[in-house]
């Protein structure tokens, strides 16, 4: 069961979809906020996971980030990690106002870049009782160092110069300078997901304002990841994902309880929509949230921790 909803993040109205189980329940529902990848929209992989979680008995809220998709915000396409974290906190606030949701049983799931934004938001928002990620990416690290830390200082300097020039141009009244970021230069599976019928959506991965760059570069998803504890952290990766090292390092930095769950043969993007990889991911997520978003649930059993 799906309901279109809107809620405020600051003074911007965000567009969302609330998924709920088909069968009515006598008690209030546990709920999960699901964040979409950078440049993605709520109708893509976020809804894949939200729909599956609803079938497992959870309410699940997906939404377009501010400046993106069907949500408000100018300039269009802006990728602001600090606004993205605020959007997640605002989504939690919205769920606490819903009569059918138990405000004490709210978790969050981040996919790709939201796998950085969700832990970042949860570090200081104690209302998020259980934190999970799928194919997590620290977008700040990717921009500073390149994927796999393959990028040198000159590239970083060049991006910061572009962002500075864009800010100056806008201050002088010039048009916002946008930049394509999903091109044929990205890996083949990412291009296939976003640019072919496999996962294409007309509102997704639009060109982003160049001044997104300096906001992203100064951001670190996992600098304070230890603050999530004693709440649980689950990070799910594909064994063949080129981004897997970021989740491994984040789990290493986190405090207990924490778990790294590896899906054999999975890639970064296959966990977005390929049933053979989404199904085991959802099974682990469902068990995780069932354990940690259960009314009256005590501390996690240490034997289940990674």
Secondary structure, 3 states (H helix, E strand, C coil): CEEEEEEEECCEEEEEEEECCCCCCCCCEEEEEEECCCCCCCCCHHHHHHHHHHHCCCEEEEECCCCCCCCCCCCCCCCCHHHHHHHHHHHHHHHHCCCCEEEEEEEEEEECCHHHHHHHHHCCCCCEEEEEEECCCCHHHHHHHCCCCCCCHHHHHHHHHHHHHHHHHHHCCCCCCEECCCCCCCCHHHHHHHHCCCCCCCCCCCCEECCHHHHHHCCCCCCCHHHHCCCEEEEEEECCCCCHHHHHHHHHHCCCCEEEEEECCCCCCHHHHCHHHHHHHHHHHHHHHHHHCCCCCCCCCHHHCC
